[in-house]
Amino acid sequence: MRTALTWLKRALRKAWHWLTSMRTALMLLFLLALASIPGALLPQRTVSSSLVDDYLKANPATGPIYDRLQLFDVFESTWFLAIVTLLMISLIGCIIPRSIDHWRAYNATPTRAPKYLGRMPYHAEGTVEGTPEDVEKQLRKQLKRWHIATYQPEQDRAGVFSLSAERGYTRELMNLIFHIGIVAMILTFVAGRMVFYEGQVIVVTNSEAESAVPVEQSRVFCNTSPANFDVFRAGPLFDGTGLTEFCFESQNFRATYLNNGQANNFSSDITYTDDLTAPQDQWKSTTLAVNHPLRLGGDRVYLQGHGFAPQVTLTWPNGETRTQMVQFRPTDVFTFLSSGVMRFDPPAGMYPDLEERRKHQIAVEGNFAPTARWSGPNGDQLQSAFPSMDDPAMSVDLYVGDAGLDTGRPQNVFVLDQSLVADGRLEKVQRVQLSPGEETTVDTGDGEVKVRFDGAAEYANYQISRDPTQVLALISTAIMLGALAGSLAIKRRRIWVRLRPRTSDVGDAKEGTSEMMTEVEIAGLARTDRAGWGREFHDIADAILGTNNADNRDNAGEFDPYDLG
């Protein structure tokens, strides 16, 4: 039993040492970057669940495998979070012991000079006037920012008074701050995902095209409840009650295109207020554009996209009408050929019985083109020639039967439930092509219903986002990058100086000077890379020796691009 416990402790200790090594941290960081690649290449549910559904339909063989591997939810997957957790543990395990070692090294006395300074990469020597005490004062002025220690002759390896100086402790400090910045950045991002909220809302605007239809829908959105959004996502710690209250009204949406149909610019004029009691004529105005959001109380309002919303009116045999304007989803992001579906319930007065009314619902499903171009053998295949609404048209299938309304089940706003068609509860009656103002009739069995395409309007898609940790993420990222630059720029280096007193001959002494001379021997060593260090060493040596130490520079044994002689 004791042997098993000993073996387990030893195994756990080895595993901990492996996990908290810098090599493991770098490996996990590389693995994290590698694991992020599927998140960039494959559609993600957190961004657009409809794109994921389209991918699954287009790839019935590989799509389900990817889904089981959580490749459509990469950044929320179990394996991705496991890598992040291990990386955090590894970094923290590296930082703590290294911080202790750095503190000890910073407070330690610089090491004594080696016995033979001439063997160091940088070396200079000479004789200067003055006592060793005078030379030491001059040395301390030159090395005032260095960590200095002195050694008496009995302490020195060569039996001479020596001085040791070291600089560049900040390099290791910057290295530690860099790793702390990585940890802080990851923690900030994780905390942000716990408390963030983000929602999209589609607002139909008044289009400038001549074929547009006056829209009776509200163009005002108020950020007062998650129920007001078309799509809403939030972190697990956000309960939906902390929304920043504001309202805005979409005035228009403008898009400019190149001759080939490529979008050149998107913008939308809105009026807004953060005072819900203020009348609309007192709201402020601004223009949203791509990457130019509106910022309100920590929230950001983005102009995310746009599309078209056809309007269709049905007239029943008893004279009652039903009108719907529904946004269609662009299936071609260049020409904006769009698809969607509308579902109509017949008037309750015609079919008082609920089951009977379900049998006479009408669904309109098909395509909309802002600038129609007809192709095919019979000229009935609708395509879009240009993304702006110059010549709109619809090509739709008309269905009669149970369209899925009044069932309590959620319905896809862009496609019909094909199981209803397969079960025979919803029957396709005809396919029609309509231009604005044109109408057709559909036989429901109890009379003909007129179907009129009134026209279309343009809608804008706005996104409201809030992440209270965004400033902290920016600060931690800036600290991380600044510390990285510091750790690369700062160099660890050491200087040793030995001072030997010597009395000069009378004939050698200059008039008015002391006869006391000091032999100075200086050596330098870079503990990291030596680029640029040679110039600094020779500048210090020249200042102490009072000479241009060009010969020593030439014999330094390396080419220094910063030291041009």
C-alpha positions in Angstrom: 0.0 0.0 0.0 2.8 2.4 0.9 4.6 1.6 -2.3 1.5 2.3 -4.4 1.0 5.7 -2.6 4.7 6.5 -3.2 4.4 5.6 -6.8 1.2 7.7 -7.1 2.8 10.8 -5.5 5.8 10.4 -7.8 3.6 10.2 -10.8 1.5 13.2 -9.8 4.7 15.2 -9.1 6.1 14.3 -12.5 2.7 15.2 -14.2 2.6 18.5 -12.4 6.2 19.3 -13.4 5.5 18.4 -17.0 2.3 20.5 -17.0 3.9 23.6 -15.5 7.0 23.6 -17.7 7.4 26.3 -20.3 7.7 23.7 -23.0 4.3 22.4 -22.2 2.8 25.9 -22.1 4.2 26.7 -25.6 2.9 23.3 -26.8 -0.6 24.1 -25.4 -0.5 27.6 -26.9 0.3 26.1 -30.3 -2.4 23.5 -29.8 -4.9 26.2 -29.0 -4.1 28.1 -32.1 -4.4 24.9 -34.1 -7.8 24.1 -32.5 -9.1 27.6 -33.5 -8.7 26.8 -37.3 -12.0 24.9 -37.6 -13.7 27.8 -36.0 -12.5 30.1 -38.8 -13.1 27.6 -41.7 -16.5 26.2 -40.7 -19.7 28.0 -39.9 -20.4 28.4 -36.2 -23.8 28.2 -34.5 -22.9 31.2 -32.3 -22.6 33.3 -35.4 -25.2 31.9 -37.7 -27.2 28.7 -37.1 -28.8 28.9 -40.5 -25.4 28.6 -42.2 -24.7 25.5 -40.1 -28.0 24.0 -41.2 -27.2 24.8 -44.8 -23.7 23.1 -44.4 -25.3 20.0 -42.9 -27.8 19.7 -45.8 -25.0 20.2 -48.4 -22.7 17.7 -46.7 -24.9 14.8 -45.4 -21.9 12.5 -45.0 -19.3 14.7 -43.3 -21.6 17.2 -41.7 -22.9 14.9 -38.9 -19.4 13.8 -38.1 -18.2 17.4 -37.7 -21.3 18.1 -35.6 -20.5 15.2 -33.2 -16.9 16.5 -33.0 -18.4 19.9 -32.0 -16.7 21.6 -34.9 -19.7 23.9 -35.4 -19.3 25.1 -31.8 -15.5 25.2 -31.6 -15.1 27.9 -29.0 -17.7 26.4 -26.7 -16.7 22.8 -27.2 -15.5 20.5 -24.4 -12.1 19.9 -25.9 -11.4 23.6 -26.6 -12.3 24.6 -23.1 -10.1 21.7 -21.8 -7.1 23.1 -23.8 -7.8 26.6 -22.4 -8.0 25.2 -18.8 -4.8 23.3 -19.1 -3.1 26.3 -20.7 -4.2 28.5 -17.8 -2.9 25.9 -15.2 0.3 25.6 -17.1 0.9 29.3 -17.3 0.1 29.9 -13.7 2.3 27.0 -12.7 5.1 28.6 -14.7 4.6 32.1 -13.4 4.6 31.5 -9.7 7.9 29.7 -9.3 9.5 32.0 -11.9 8.3 35.0 -10.0 9.9 33.7 -6.8 13.1 32.9 -8.6 13.1 36.4 -10.2 12.6 38.1 -6.8 15.5 36.1 -5.3 17.8 36.9 -8.3 16.9 40.6 -8.1 17.8 40.8 -4.4 20.9 38.6 -4.8 24.3 40.2 -4.8 26.0 40.3 -8.3 28.4 37.4 -8.7 32.1 37.9 -8.1 34.4 38.5 -11.1 36.0 35.5 -12.6 39.7 35.1 -12.1 40.8 35.7 -15.7 38.8 38.7 -17.1 40.7 38.5 -20.4 38.8 35.4 -21.4 35.4 37.3 -21.4 33.8 38.2 -24.7 34.4 41.9 -24.0 37.6 43.1 -22.4 39.4 46.4 -21.9 42.2 47.6 -19.7 44.3 50.7 -19.1 45.9 53.0 -16.5 44.1 56.1 -15.2 45.2 58.8 -12.9 43.8 58.8 -9.3 43.3 56.5 -6.4 41.1 53.4 -6.6 38.6 55.3 -4.5 38.4 58.1 -7.1 38.1 55.6 -9.9 35.3 53.8 -8.0 33.4 57.0 -7.7 33.7 57.5 -11.4 32.5 54.0 -12.0 29.5 54.4 -9.8 28.5 57.5 -11.8 28.8 55.6 -15.1 26.9 52.6 -13.6 24.4 54.5 -11.6 21.5 52.4 -13.0 23.2 49.1 -12.5 23.0 46.7 -9.6 26.5 47.0 -8.0 28.4 45.0 -5.5 32.0 45.5 -4.4 34.5 42.8 -3.3 37.6 43.4 -1.1 40.9 41.8 -2.1 40.4 38.9 0.3 37.0 38.2 -1.3 38.1 38.5 -4.9 39.3 35.4 -6.8 42.4 37.3 -8.1 43.1 39.0 -4.7 42.3 42.5 -6.1 39.6 45.0 -5.2 36.8 44.4 -7.7 33.4 45.7 -8.6 30.6 43.6 -10.1 27.6 45.2 -11.8 24.6 43.7 -13.5 21.7 45.1 -15.4 18.7 43.8 -17.3 16.6 42.3 -14.5 13.7 44.0 -16.1 13.9 41.5 -19.0 12.8 38.7 -16.8 10.2 41.0 -15.2 8.8 41.8 -18.6 8.8 38.1 -19.5 6.7 37.4 -16.4 4.4 40.3 -17.1 3.9 39.0 -20.6 2.7 35.6 -19.3 0.6 37.3 -16.7 -0.9 39.4 -19.5 -1.8 36.2 -21.4 -3.5 34.8 -18.4 -5.3 38.1 -17.7 -6.4 38.3 -21.3 -7.8 34.7 -21.3 -9.5 35.3 -18.0 -11.0 38.5 -19.3 -12.3 36.9 -22.4 -13.8 34.0 -20.4 -15.4 36.5 -17.9 -16.8 38.5 -20.9 -18.4 35.4 -22.4 -20.1 34.8 -19.0 -21.8 38.1 -18.8 -22.1 39.4 -22.4 -25.3 39.7 -24.4 -25.7 40.1 -28.1 -28.8 40.3 -30.3 -29.9 40.9 -33.9 -33.0 42.7 -35.0 -34.3 43.2 -38.5 -36.0 46.6 -39.2 -37.8 47.2 -42.5 -36.9 50.6 -43.8 -38.4 52.9 -46.4 -36.6 52.1 -49.6 -35.6 54.8 -52.1 -36.6 52.6 -55.0 -39.7 53.5 -57.0 -41.1 50.0 -56.6 -41.1 50.2 -52.8 -44.3 49.8 -50.9 -45.2 52.1 -47.9 -44.4 49.9 -45.0 -46.8 49.9 -42.1 -44.4 48.1 -39.8 -42.7 50.0 -37.0 -39.2 51.1 -37.6 -38.4 51.7 -33.9 -36.5 49.2 -31.8 -36.1 49.5 -28.1 -33.5 47.7 -26.1 -35.7 46.9 -23.2 -36.3 43.2 -23.3 -34.7 40.1 -24.9 -38.1 39.4 -26.5 -37.7 42.4 -28.7 -34.8 40.8 -30.6 -35.2 38.4 -33.5 -32.1 36.5 -32.3 -30.7 36.9 -28.8 -27.7 35.2 -27.1 -26.3 35.9 -23.7 -23.7 34.5 -21.2 -24.8 32.1 -18.5 -24.6 34.8 -15.8 -26.8 37.2 -17.7 -30.4 36.9 -16.7 -31.9 39.3 -19.2 -32.7 42.1 -16.7 -29.6 44.2 -17.1 -30.2 45.6 -20.7 -29.1 49.1 -21.3 -32.3 50.9 -22.1 -32.4 52.9 -25.3 -34.4 53.2 -28.5 -33.6 53.9 -32.1 -35.5 54.4 -35.3 -34.2 53.4 -38.6 -34.7 56.1 -41.2 -33.3 54.4 -44.2 -30.7 52.1 -45.6 -28.3 53.1 -48.4 -26.0 50.9 -50.4 -23.8 51.7 -53.3 -22.5 49.2 -55.8 -19.8 48.9 -58.4 -20.8 48.1 -62.0 -20.1 44.4 -61.4 -22.5 44.4 -58.5 -19.9 44.4 -55.8 -20.9 46.3 -52.7 -19.0 49.6 -52.2 -20.6 51.1 -49.1 -23.4 50.5 -46.6 -24.9 53.1 -44.3 -28.1 53.7 -42.4 -29.4 57.0 -40.9 -31.0 56.5 -37.5 -32.3 58.6 -34.6 -31.8 57.4 -31.1 -32.3 58.3 -27.4 -31.3 56.8 -24.1 -34.2 58.7 -22.4 -37.3 56.5 -23.0 -39.6 59.4 -22.0 -38.2 61.8 -24.5 -40.5 62.6 -27.6 -39.2 61.4 -30.9 -38.7 64.9 -32.3 -36.0 65.3 -29.6 -34.0 62.2 -30.5 -30.4 62.5 -31.7 -29.4 61.5 -35.2 -26.4 59.6 -36.5 -25.3 57.5 -39.4 -24.2 53.9 -38.9 -21.7 52.4 -41.4 -19.6 49.3 -41.6 -17.2 49.2 -38.6 -18.6 52.5 -37.3 -21.1 51.6 -34.6 -23.1 53.7 -32.3 -22.0 53.4 -28.7 -24.6 53.9 -25.9 -23.9 53.3 -22.3 -21.4 50.5 -23.0 -23.6 48.9 -25.8 -22.6 49.0 -29.4 -25.2 49.2 -32.3 -23.7 47.8 -35.5 -25.1 47.9 -39.0 -24.6 44.2 -39.8 -26.3 43.5 -43.1 -29.4 44.1 -45.2 -31.9 42.3 -47.5 -35.3 42.6 -49.0 -38.8 42.0 -47.7 -41.5 41.3 -50.3 -45.1 42.3 -49.5 -48.0 40.0 -50.5 -51.8 40.6 -50.1 -54.4 37.8 -50.2 -58.0 38.6 -50.8 -60.5 35.9 -49.7 -63.8 35.1 -51.3 -65.7 37.0 -48.5 -63.7 40.1 -49.3 -61.4 40.1 -46.3 -57.7 40.7 -46.9 -54.5 39.6 -45.3 -51.2 41.4 -46.0 -47.7 40.3 -44.9 -44.3 41.8 -45.4 -41.7 39.2 -44.6 -37.9 39.4 -44.8 -36.4 36.9 -47.3 -33.0 35.4 -46.7 -30.3 36.2 -49.4 -29.2 33.0 -51.0 -26.7 34.8 -53.2 -24.7 37.4 -51.3 -23.6 39.1 -54.5 -26.9 39.5 -56.5 -29.2 39.2 -53.4 -31.4 36.6 -54.9 -33.4 35.8 -51.8 -35.7 33.0 -50.6 -38.5 32.9 -48.0 -41.9 31.8 -47.1 -45.2 33.5 -46.0 -48.0 31.7 -44.2 -51.6 32.9 -44.2 -54.5 31.9 -41.9 -57.9 32.2 -43.5 -60.5 34.5 -41.8 -62.0 33.0 -38.7 -65.5 33.9 -40.0 -65.2 31.6 -43.0 -64.1 28.6 -41.0 -65.2 28.7 -37.4 -63.8 25.2 -36.7 -60.1 25.3 -36.0 -59.4 22.0 -37.7 -61.2 23.1 -40.8 -59.4 26.4 -40.9 -56.0 24.6 -40.7 -57.0 22.7 -43.9 -57.4 26.0 -45.8 -54.2 27.8 -44.9 -52.1 29.2 -47.7 -48.4 29.3 -47.9 -46.3 31.3 -50.4 -42.7 30.0 -50.8 -40.2 31.0 -53.4 -37.6 33.4 -54.6 -37.3 37.2 -54.8 -34.9 39.1 -57.1 -34.3 42.8 -56.7 -33.3 43.1 -60.4 -35.1 40.2 -62.2 -33.5 38.2 -65.0 -35.4 35.3 -66.4 -33.7 32.3 -67.9 -34.5 28.6 -68.7 -36.2 27.0 -71.7 -39.5 28.6 -70.8 -38.1 31.8 -69.4 -39.6 31.0 -66.0 -36.4 30.6 -63.9 -35.8 33.6 -61.8 -32.3 35.0 -61.2 -31.0 38.3 -60.0 -28.9 40.5 -62.3 -28.0 43.2 -59.7 -28.2 43.6 -55.9 -30.1 46.9 -56.0 -33.9 47.0 -56.4 -34.3 48.1 -60.0 -36.7 45.6 -61.4 -38.1 43.3 -58.6 -40.0 40.1 -59.2 -41.1 37.0 -57.4 -41.2 33.3 -58.5 -43.2 31.4 -55.9 -45.0 28.2 -55.2 -48.5 28.4 -53.8 -49.6 25.8 -51.2 -53.0 25.1 -49.7 -53.6 23.0 -46.6 -52.0 22.8 -43.1 -49.1 25.3 -43.2 -48.2 24.7 -39.6 -49.9 27.7 -38.1 -51.9 27.4 -34.9 -50.1 24.3 -33.8 -47.8 25.9 -31.2 -44.7 24.5 -32.8 -41.9 26.8 -33.9 -41.7 27.4 -37.7 -38.7 28.2 -39.8 -39.3 31.7 -41.2 -37.4 30.9 -44.4 -38.6 27.4 -45.5 -41.7 25.3 -45.2 -41.8 22.1 -43.1 -41.4 19.5 -45.8 -42.9 16.8 -43.6 -46.3 18.6 -44.0 -45.9 18.2 -47.8 -44.7 14.6 -47.5 -47.7 13.7 -45.3 -50.1 15.3 -47.8 -51.4 17.9 -45.3 -50.0 20.7 -47.4 -50.4 20.5 -51.2 -48.7 22.5 -53.9 -51.2 24.1 -56.2 -49.2 26.1 -58.7 -46.1 28.1 -59.4 -46.4 31.7 -60.5 -44.1 34.6 -61.5 -45.2 38.0 -60.3 -44.0 41.6 -60.8 -45.1 44.4 -58.5 -48.9 45.0 -58.8 -49.6 41.7 -60.6 -51.9 39.1 -59.0 -53.1 35.6 -59.5 -55.8 33.3 -58.1 -55.6 30.1 -56.2 -58.4 27.6 -55.7 -58.8 26.5 -52.0 -61.8 24.3 -52.7 -64.2 26.8 -51.2 -63.6 29.6 -53.7 -60.7 31.4 -55.3 -58.3 33.5 -53.3 -56.5 36.4 -55.0 -52.7 36.6 -54.5 -51.2 40.0 -55.3 -47.5 40.9 -55.1 -47.5 44.5 -53.9 -43.7 45.1 -54.1 -40.9 45.0 -51.7 -38.9 47.1 -49.3 -35.4 46.9 -48.0 -34.6 45.9 -44.5 -31.5 46.5 -42.4 -30.1 44.1 -39.9 -28.8 45.7 -36.7 -26.7 44.0 -34.0 -26.7 45.2 -30.4 -23.7 44.0 -28.4 -22.4 44.5 -24.8 -19.3 43.1 -23.2 -18.5 44.9 -19.9 -15.0 43.3 -19.9 -14.0 44.9 -23.2 -11.8 47.6 -21.6 -10.1 45.1 -19.4 -9.4 42.9 -22.4 -7.9 45.9 -24.2 -5.7 46.8 -21.2 -4.5 43.2 -20.6 -3.7 42.8 -24.3 -1.8 46.1 -24.4 0.2 45.0 -21.3 0.9 41.7 -22.8 2.2 43.3 -26.1 4.2 46.0 -24.2 5.8 43.4 -22.0 6.6 41.2 -25.0 8.4 44.1 -26.7 10.2 44.9 -23.4 11.4 41.3 -23.0 12.8 41.3 -26.5 14.5 44.7 -26.3 16.0 44.5 -22.8 19.2 42.5 -22.5 20.8 40.9 -19.4 24.5 41.9 -19.1 27.3 42.0 -16.6 30.4 44.1 -16.1 33.3 43.3 -13.8 36.0 45.8 -12.9 39.3 45.3 -11.1 41.3 48.2 -9.7 45.0 47.9 -8.9 46.8 50.9 -7.3 50.1 51.8 -8.8 52.5 54.6 -8.1 53.9 56.3 -11.3 57.5 57.3 -11.8 58.3 60.9 -11.1 59.2 61.5 -14.8 55.9 60.1 -15.9 53.8 62.3 -13.7 52.2 65.3 -15.3 52.6 68.7 -13.8 49.9 69.4 -11.2 48.6 65.8 -11.1 48.9 63.1 -8.5 51.5 60.5 -8.8 49.0 57.8 -7.7 47.7 55.8 -10.7 45.2 52.9 -10.9 45.3 50.0 -13.3 41.7 49.3 -14.5 40.7 46.0 -16.0 37.1 45.8 -17.4 35.2 42.8 -18.7 31.7 42.4 -20.0 29.4 39.5 -20.6 25.9 39.4 -22.2 23.7 36.8 -20.6 21.3 36.9 -23.6 22.0 37.9 -27.2 24.9 40.3 -27.7 23.4 42.5 -30.4 24.1 46.1 -29.6 25.8 45.2 -26.2 29.3 45.8 -27.6 28.7 49.4 -28.3 27.4 50.0 -24.7 30.3 48.2 -23.2 32.9 50.2 -25.1 31.2 53.5 -24.3 31.4 52.6 -20.6 35.1 51.5 -21.0 36.0 54.6 -22.9 34.4 56.9 -20.3 36.3 55.1 -17.5 39.7 54.7 -19.3 39.5 58.1 -21.0 40.5 56.6 -24.4 39.0 55.6 -27.7 39.1 51.8 -27.3 39.0 51.1 -31.0 41.5 48.3 -30.8 39.5 46.4 -28.2 36.4 46.8 -30.3 38.1 45.2 -33.2 39.2 42.3 -31.1 35.8 41.8 -29.5 35.3 38.6 -31.6 32.0 39.5 -33.2 30.4 41.8 -35.8 28.2 44.3 -34.0 25.9 46.1 -36.5 25.3 48.9 -33.9 29.1 49.4 -33.4 30.6 51.1 -36.5 33.9 52.0 -34.8 
